[in-house]
Amino acid sequence: MTMIAPGQTIGILGDGQLGRMMALAAAELGYKTHVFGQDPNSPAAQVSTAVTIAQYTDEDALRKFASSVDVVTLEFENIPTATLDFLEAIVPVRPGKKVLEITQDRHLEKSFLNSLGVPTAPFANVESLEDLRAGIARIGTPAILKTRRFGYDGKGQVKINAATEIDEAWEEIGEQPAILEGFVPFELEISVIVARGINGDIQSYIPVENKHKNHILDITLAPADILISISEHAVKLAHKIADQIDLVGLMAVEMFVTRDDDVLVNELAPRPHNSGHWTIEGCTASQFKQSIRAAAGLPLASAERHSNAVMRNLIGDDINHWNDILCHPEMSLHLYGKAEAREGRKMGHVTRLFPLGTAPKV
């Protein structure tokens, strides 16, 4: 596979805050960036060398975009696979179509994980109300009904606490293809971010603990306060998944740690992840630089951390506290350039570092 040298152009599908931080990391490594998105004033468009505003189905725009870049990567996994087919005929796309096909569909994703022997919550495919009833009869309650595609930050899912709630839950998700998952009484949620290069080399960041509020990530603690054996097992699972899915790029592996210290994989995200933002200040190379290195075919950097960290998201009106945050010199503030603060909208984040050996505190 071809290495993309500094000075060349990296195309980014998606124009949100992840694309913004990818473009900034690319610039530090000497690359130009060209963002393909839908908003000319998006977070990524504000800092990218070039911008294309078009739909992912616009073949003329895609052709011009592909012809202007040397490799394509993504900050957003819900890209039509037909778009990747079109682009891959013109320019390398990293990660490729196989990765997206699996991670876009929760049922395919869970089936893939189980085929590797990777443990997950029990699940059932749901195509109809009858399937849902059969799934509840097999898995029991409580359970979580999720749309198979396009769900994030708690969207597209509903908890079923009793069989009497089946009909209402089916209506609530719009009677569309779904997956039913057994509810996991976990002790904490962790994630491992893993990078895999074009030569199969792997670097992974330490497992972190994620705390959510209203289904949206609120705080990440690095490292997670877990046994070394659990941490090592979680990393091994992430490496196995990255290898078997043939990842070239970055992937976040979200996991549950149960009361019995079992580790279950919950979801995969083949891109930089909110729980990895702490790596900008806390590691030799951030997740964003690592994703650019992987896409460009460069050797991966070390994922070692030089500090422990706590990262907090700024959601909605939290952004109004920017001045208070800046009064604390130990805090690093990142704002995403979004024009309007709305409830539940990620507007930025703040990171605080702690010496190694010191527990990160909120």
NORUR-V871739 format. One line per field, one symbol per residue. ss: DSSP state (A for helix, B for strand, O for the rest). phi: phi as a letter, one per 20 degrees, with the letter a starting at -180 (. if undefined). burial: # if it has 16 or more other C-alpha atoms within 10 Angstrom, else .. Layout:
BEGIN
ss = ???
phi = ???
burial = ???
END
This chain:
BEGIN
ss = OOOOOOOOBBBBBOOOAAAAAAAAAAAAOOOBBBBBBOOOOOOOOOOOOBBBBOOOOOAAAAAAAAAAOOBBBBOOOOOOAAAAAAAAOOOOBOOOAAAAAAAOOAAAAAAAAAAOOOOOOOBBBBOOAAAAAAAAAAAOOOBBBBBOOOOOOOOOBBBBOOAAAAAAAAAAOOOOOBBBBBOOOBBBBBBBBBBBOOOOOBBBOOOBBBBBBOOBBBBBBBOOOOOAAAAAAAAAAAAAAAAAOOOOBBBBBBBBBBOOOOBBBBBBBOOOOAAAOOAAAABOOOAAAAAAAAAAOOOOOOOOBOOBBBBBBBBAAAAAAAAAAAOOOOBBBBBOOOOOOOOOOBBBBBBBBBOOOOOOOO
phi = .feeegoeddeceoceffffffffffffendeccedbdcfdfgfffcefbcddaefeefffffffffecdaccbdbeeegffffgffffdbfccfefgffgfefcffffffffffenefcffbbfcdbfffffffffeencfbdecffcmdblnfmbbedebffefffffffenldgbcdcffdffebdcbcdcdcefenfccceffcedddclmdgdcddcefecfgffgfffffffffffffemfcqcbedecddefemfddeebdceagcgfdfffgeecgcfgffffffffemfgfefefedbebcdcfddlfgffegfffffdfedddcdemefcedgnefdrbcccecfgndffcf
burial = ...#.#..###################...##########.###########.#.#....##..##.############.#.##..##.########.###############....#########..#.###.##..###########......#####.....#..##..#..#########.#.###########...##########....#########......#..##.######..#############.....#######################################.###.##########.##..#........####.###..#...##########....##..
END
